[in-house]
């Protein structure tokens, strides 16, 4: 005859197990929810997206992310931090330095990526370049862009600043291009395919459809270090109000640790974490396009979420050259928390 424990005994056993988990698993239960905004949900925010796609990574550090996607609107990212709608927001580094230069009391608690840009040129445009090809030296390729129809983000954004810095390398400026602002990547792809533009500068991998069908060619890849002097420039950072950061020091420390572990795990097990992020956020995206974008972006994540002073100073130099603003309030020591600085 099989012995069945009484209902009361079962309840006592379950209660004891629950009590045991409270004492021995307390670290897992003591989660701090961080309202975390992102300027956009994209592969360049992968270390943050792991917080939802693989929540156990952040839970290990006592952090639970509550992500808000601002769908490419950096200004809304800043406004949400100001209003308290989010605790922190991940956005372009130049957006934060501009906001601080204009009087905002923000600080950067983590520097997540370096340059993410690549130039993709129309195959038809390259055919008219008198022998300059994708295999030519970088300086020759930059000079060959003179007078061409090139698109990217507007003035002040990281892609725009990198475009300007790239051209200055060979004594040119954006004024030497037939430049216009465009942020719609579908329009970029169709523009290259239909000879409406000669090239675009955007996040690596995003324009891969034109490379796949050979209507476009990967021209210069900043993420791969094709222009070394731009490599130290920060692109994406996590920022918050100085008051929130000051009051939440332990949470900031644990959040940084979680972001850093996410980068380490992506490098150690890229296939695993690439698959988890895609399944959660980009299930309909072409697998080949996703794989290429993840592969190209992975090396750009800063390990340790820190940046040397020279990299930050170069960003401010690029910004000052195009905006004529005073960035003294956004200096390295003032805008970055000590943990985000390289000592």
PyMOL commands that set and color helices and strands:
alter all, ss='L'
color gray80, all
select helices_A, chain A and resi 7-24+26-29+43-53+56-59+74-83+93-101+123-126+138-143+158-168+174-176+185-193+208-212+228-230+242-247+249-268+270-281+287-298+309-323+328-330+332-335+338-340
alter helices_A, ss='H'
color red, helices_A
select strands_A, chain A and resi 32-38+63-69+88-92+106-113+117-122+149-152+178-181+199-203+216-221+236-241
alter strands_A, ss='S'
color yellow, strands_A
deselect
rebuild
show_as cartoon
